[in-house]
């Protein structure tokens, strides 16, 4: 009998999202319009930010932030190597150089001490990532930025619903970009949101739609005017009402989604904490973890098999997994352009080689969670070194 397949991710889309999309399709307004504006308003209200701009992706928000800060050729931006490629790619897009700082071995977030060491006269900004949904040490990073005259741009792709010392991520003065990609805590299928200071958002809003002074909703709604101006060459980064329809429904469910994610993470922790071969994720004091990812680390010195073999064993048991992430400096493009070596950031590389992201989403039942923990613990018991002697 074949084991049932538990995919790494399954979207939590219900009849409410479907009905809202149908309503949009029947409204004769598909692109950026009233539902996008409403999504921006409700998202900002829910997290407590002054304003928000709905975009086509988190990547778009990060790129616009750097453009609005006038970061370009000759500049350097410090970021983490343990992130998705987009974080570093947007720095390349503006012509600047991504400079990496190694991560903290407990949270896997960028290490503030390593940031300090990476600063040069060309450094213009710090781009931290709230890895897996655990916020970075914002106070320490902001202190470094203030002392050196730098700007902080937050990559909050994982951090919808996260909080640092009682403050929701995205409510401070730093430009902060969220992701609503299909696998995220809140999805609009594709999309993102940018929050931050008014002077950044005002320019970002214009740049997000070609640099036009008026978007389509303003041009075509009654009593609209087709007259507009081009303020500066911009980009095609706007969100559509079709995507915003999904986001509006998901936003109403976010609190319940987050609660279920926490329950699953706590269930994983309870089962894994008694296995010395496993290193479970940490949550530091003063942190509300978004639990976008559950990254389990295997202590290879205590096991007779490596990470890739563990992934194969889990696959054989019908458990889907992923790895977050291959460190950026190990990719061919960055190795060849900047001469990075895999050994340059040993904490990021060493943790990458022993990490597995387990399924973590609201569609998982208690039975699913028990099957996942059972499979992991069985593999550990079978391949622990003290039994192999």
Buried (B, 14 or more C-beta within 10 A) or exposed (E): EEEEEBEBBBBBBEEBBEEBBEEBEEEEBBBBBBBBBBBBEBBBEBBEBEBBBBBBBBBBBBBBBBBBBEBEEEBBBBBBBBBBBBBBBBBBBBEBBBBBBBBBBEBBBBBBEBBBEBBEEEBBBBBBBBBBBBBBBBEBBBEBBEEBEBBBBBBBBBBBBBBBEEBBBBBBEBBBBBBBBBBBBBBBBBBBBBBBBEEBBEBBBBBBBBBBEBBBBBBBEEEEEEEBEEEEEBBEBBBBBBBBBBBBBBBEBBEEBBEBBBBBBEBBBEBBEEBEBBBBBBBBEEBBBBBBBBBBBBBBEBBEBEBEEBBEBBEEBBBBBBBBBBBBBBBEEBBEEEEBEBEBBEBBBBBBBBBBBBBBBBBBEEEBBEBBBEBBBEBBEEBBEEEEE
